[in-house]
């Protein structure tokens, strides 16, 4: 066995590759564990899309009214 004049210390923490491997393992495990929820998620998404499309015009109208209200309130000032 050959030794160098300057001993090299071993890295105490995990390497980047080991950390990436752990993250991939955790994400894969979560994906597999959550697969049964797909049965409920697909119908929920199908029902949610029309609700969001119906709520979008209401949200735009509310934002426009709020902006107009705040503009008028800032121009008129507060009563004393």
N, C-alpha and C positions, 0 to 999 in steps of 0.2 A: 504494500500500500504506500502510495506516495503522499507525503504531506507538504503543504506549502509553508512558506515562512509566515504568512498572515492567515490565521484560521478564519474561515468564513462562517458567519453565524447563520443558522437556519431562520427562515422567516417564521415568526411566532403566530401570525394570523393566517387565515385562509387566503389562498390565491384568488385572483379575479375569476379564473376558470371554475374554481370550486364554488364560488359565490353564485356565478351564473348558472351552474348546474343545479344548485339548490333552488334558485328562483324558478327555473324551468320545471323542476320536479313539483314544486308547490302549485304552480299555475296549472300544470297538467292534472294533478290530483284534484284541485278545485273544479276544473272543467269536467272531469269524470263524475265527481260527486254531485254536480249541479245539473247533469244531463236529464234526470227525471223531471226537473222543473220546466223543461222545455214543453212538456205536455200542457202546462198551464200558461206558459208565456206566449205561445203563438196565438191562442184565442184571445188572450188579453190584449195583445198588440193589435189584432184585427179589430177589436172593439174600441180600442183607444184612438186609432187614427181618425175615424169619423168624428169623435168627440172633440179632438184637437182642431180639426178642420172647421167645426161649427163654432168653437170658442175663439178662433183666430180673429174674425171680424169684430167680435165683442172686445177683445183685448186691444185691438187697434183703435177702436172708437173710444174706449176708456182712456187710453194714452193721449189721444188728441184732446179730449175734454179736460183732462188733468192739466195738460200743457196750457190750454187756453185759460183755464181758471187761474193757474199760477201767474200767467202773464198779466191778466187783468188785475189780480191782487197786488202784484208788484208795482204796476203803473198807478193805481188809485192810492196806494199807501194805506196805512192803518188809521182808522178813526181815533180821534183823541178824546 
